[in-house]
Amino acid sequence: MRLSTKQSSYAANPVGPWLSGGPVISVWRRCALPLALLLVSSVVGESQAQPLPPELTGQSVVEIALVSLRVEGFDVRSLGVPIGARLGRGLLRRAVRRLVATERWADVQLDVEPAPGGVRLLVHLAPRIVLMRVDLFGNAALSEREVSRALGVRAGETLDAGRLGELQARVEQRYRRSGYRKARVRLNLRQTNEPGRQVLRVAIDEEPACRIRALYFDGDALPGRLGLADVFALRVGDRLSEDALERALQVMQRRLRAAGYFSARLDDPDLRFVGKDVELRLKGRVGPHHVLHFHGYWPLERGLLATRLDMAEQGLDGEVSLGRMEKVLTELYR
C-alpha cells in the first residue's frame, strides 16, 4: 500500500486524498545532462525505462500528481499529457524529454499505478540547482580561497542538494587537518528571484585550535648533543595540525640522518586528547651513528659524492641501502 502526498495534481474526476492498493510501477526515468550530452542522456533514459505491463498499456490517464518534496512552481500540465490520453511508451518518453528540455530538473522519474477508470501518473523531480554565488561566514583561521578549495564548488556550477553533507564533511576535514578538531560547518541553500538559481551559504564555527599540551619522545635516547628541540620543530603551546605534524616528523627524521644517524626512523606518534588540547608522544628509532668515508674518489669531489647519496633523505636500511649507494656512485663515475 502506498500513500502519496500531492503538492499539485489535476484529474478528470477528483477523488481527493487517495490510498492505492495496486502496484506502483516505475516506467520511465531520465537524468538531465548538459546540452552537449543530450543525445547520450536520451540513451541513458531509455536504458532506465521499465517495460509497461500489458494491462496498463492503452489505459486512460485519469490523474497526474507531483509527489516530489521541495519542488515549487511546477504545474503538472507542463508535462503535455492531457487527462484522458492513452498510456504508452511514446507518451512517457515525450513527457520526460519535455521536462528535461526546460533545464530546470537534474532528474525526472515517472511512475504509473492503477486508478479507478484508468491509471495515475506520478511525477518525481529533482531540481537542477545552479549556484548564483557561495557566501562564507565565520572563517578566520582559513582564508576564503582555502575554504572554497575544500568545498570544491563555485558560482555558476550546478549542485545536487543531496551532496551538501559531503561538502560539509570536506570543509570540516580541512579544518581538522589545520588543527581545528571541533570546527563545525553548516550548509544551506537559499532561493533567489530566479527559478533554479540559489545561493549556497557556508557558516563556520571554528572553535579554539588544538594545541600541544605536553611533548615526549619514546625510543632510543637522543644523542647528548641533540635535544628534542633541536630536531623537532613543534613546541608545547603550538597549534597542532595534521599538516604541521607530518612536516615536523619528516624534518626531524632528516635532521637526525643529516647528523649521522642514517638509520633513524620515526613511527606514527601517539596523540592523547585532553579537552581541546593534546599530549603528543613521538616514537621511533635513532640507531647508531655513522660516518661516510670515501677512498679513491678522484677526480670527483667528496662533497659531490655525499650530495648524490643524499643520506638525510634516503637513510640506511641494511643491504638494500648499501646496494643503492653503490649503484648511485657507479652511475656518477660513468
N, C-alpha and C positions, 0 to 999 in steps of 0.2 A: 504494500500500500504506500502511496506517495502523496504527500501534501505539498502543494505549491503555493508560495507566496507571490502574488502577482502585483507588479508595480504598474503595468499598463497592459490592457487587453481589450479586444472587442470581439463580439460574437454575433452570429445570426439570431440566436435565441439565448439571451443572457441567462446564465444558470447560477450566478453568484459564486461564493466560495465552494470549492469542489474537492472531493476525495476520489481518487481514481483507484479502482481495484484491478485495472488491466495493466499490462506490461508497458513500461516506458522504453521506447526504442530509440537509441541514438543513431540517426540515419545520415547525418552529414556534418562534417567539421572541416574548417579551413583556417589555417593560421595565416594572418596577413603578413606579407613580406614586403620589402621595399619594391618600388615600381620596377626596378631593373630586374627583379627576380619574380615578376608577376607570372611569367609562363611556368616557372618552376613551382610556384606556390599552387598553381592550378593542378599540377600533378600531385603535389602533396595532399591537396584537398581530396582528390579522387581516391588516393590510397587510404584515406581515413574514412571514406564513406562506407557505411554498412548497407548490405542489400535490403531493400524494402520487402517485408513479408507480403506474400501474395494477397493475404486477407485485407491488407491496408491499401495496397495499390489501387488507385482509382476511386478511393473514398473521398467524400467531400470534406474540405477543411471547414469546420464549424466554429473554431475558436483559435486565436493566436495569442499567446501570453509571453510576456517578458518575465523571466524568473531570476535573472541576474541581480545581485545586490550592488549597490553603489553605482548604478547607471542612471544618469539624469538626462533629461531632454531627448529621450528616444520615443518615437511614435512607431508602433508595430506596423502601421500602414506603409512605412518606408521600405518594408520587405518587398512590396509589389505583389503580394499574394492576396487576392480578393477572397472574401468569405464565399464559400461555395465552389472554389477552384478544386479540380480533381488532383489528388495527390500522386506525384510521380517524381522520378529522379531528376528529370529536367526542370521541374518546378523548383525543387530544393536547390539544385545547382545554380539556377539563375538568382534565387533569393540570396544565397551566400555571396555570390560574386557582386551583387548589387550593394550589399553591406560593406564588403571589403573595399570596393571602389571608392567609398567615402573617405577612406584612410583614417577613420575615427576608431577602428577596432583592431586590437592586436590578435584577437582570437574570436572566432564565430562558430557556434555549435547549434545545430537544430535537432531537437528531439521530437518524436511523434508518439502519441499514445491514443488508444481508442477513446472515443467520447460518444455520448448519445447523438445519434444521427450522422456520425462520421468520425473524424479524427481531430485531435487537438495538437497544435503545433507549438512547441516550447522553444523559446529563443534564449540562448546563453551568450552573453557578450562580455569580453574583457576589454576595457577601454585602452586605446592606444594613447599613452601619455607622452607628450613632448615637453621637455623641461624648458621653461622660459628663462629661468635662472636658478642658481643654487645660492642660498643665503646661509652663511656660517655665523654662529653666535657662541661666545664663551671660549674661543681658542686663543689662549695667551702663550702657552708653552710651545705650541706648534704653530708654524706660520700657515697662512691660508693656502699657500702652494702645497705644503706638506699634507694638510688635511685633504685637499682636493685630489692629490695624487693617490692617497689611500682610498678615498671614496671611489674613484675610478669612473665617475660620470660628470658631465658638464652640460652647460646650457646648449640647447639645440639638439641634444640626443634624445632618443626615445627611452622610456624606462618602464619596466614591468613592476607594478606595485608590489607584487609578491617577492621582489628582491630586496625590499627595504631592510629586512632582518639581516640579510647577507652583507649589505653595505654598512649597517651599524656595527656588525662584528668586525669588519675590516678596519674601520676607524678606531674602534676600541683596542684592537690588536696592535695598531700602530702606536697608540698611546702607551700600551703595556711595554712595548719594546723601547719606548723612550723613558720608562721609569715611573709612569703614572698608572699603577696597577688598578686603582679604584676609579678610574675615569669612567663616566657614564655618558652615553651618546643616545640622543633621541632624534628620530627622523619622522617627518610627516610631510604630506603633500597638501598644498593649498590651491584651490581653484582660482583661475583668473577669469577675466571677462571673455576670453577667447576659448571656445569649446576645445577640449583635448589638450590645452596648454596649461601646465601647472608649475608651481614654484616648489622646489624641494628645500625645506628648512631643516638645518642640522644644528641642534642645540647640544652643546658640550659642557658638562660639569667635570672639570679636570681633576678636582680633589688634590690634596697635597702630594708631592712626589715621594717616592720610596727612597729612603736614604740609608747608607751603611751605618749600622749601629755599632758593630764590632767586626774585627777582621783578624782571621787566623790563617796559619799555614800548617797543614798536616802533611808530613812527608819527610824526606831527608832533611837534615839540618842544613840551613843555608850557610854558605861559606862565611867565615868570620868577617871578611872584608866587605861582604854584601848583606845589607839588611833588606827586609821586605819592602821598605820604602824606596830602596834603590832600584828595584826591578819591577815593582807593581805600581801602576800609575794611579790607581784609585786610593782614596784615603777615607778614614772614618768621617762621616758627615757629608760625603759626596752623594749626589743623586745616582742611584744605581739603575741604569737602563740596560736592556739586553745587549744593545749595540755596543755600549761603552764597556761592558763586562767582557764581551767577546774580543774586542780590540785589546783591552788590558791584558788578557790571558795570552794572546798572541805575542804582544810586545814583551811580556815577562819571559816567555819561553825563548824568544830570540835574544834577549839580553843575557840570560843565563848561558846560552850556547856561545854568544859572542865573547863571554868571559872565559871560555874554555871548557864549559860543561856541555860538550857536544851531544850527550845522550839525554839531556834534560827533557822531560816531557810532562805536561800538565794534564790532569784529568778534569772531568766536569766537576765544578765546585758544588758544595752543599749550601743551600740557602735556607735559613730558618727565619720565617717572618714573625716579627713581634709587633703587633699593631700595624701601623703603616710602614714601619722600618724593617730592616733585615740584618741578620747576623750572617756574615759571609765567611765560609771556611774553604780555603783553597786546598787542593790536593794534587800531589804529583811526585815525581822523582827527579832529583837533581843529578845524581850519578857522579862518577869520578871526574877529576879534572884532566884535560888533555892539552897537549902542546903539539902543534904541527912542525915537523922537521922535514925540510926538502934537501936532497943531495943531488948534485949533478944537474941542477936546473938551468945552467947557462945554455942558450943565450937569453932566455926569458928571465924576468924579474920575479923574485919570491912573492912580492905583493900581488902581482897579476895572478899567480897560481892560487893564492889564498882567496882572492876575489872570485875566481871562477868556481872554486869548490863551494863557496857560499855556505859554510858550516852553520852559521847562525840560522839560516832558513831551512837547510836540508837536514841537519842533525846527523847523528851517528847511531846506526841501528844494526850492529853486527856485520856479518859478511856481505850482506846486500849493499850496505852503505860503502864498504870498502871497494866493492866491485864498481859502484857508481863513480867513486873518486878516481879509480884507475882509468875508467873509460873517459871521464872528463879531461884528465891530464893528457891521455894519449891523443885524443882528438885535438887538443890545443897545440901539440907539437907537430901535427901533420901539416 
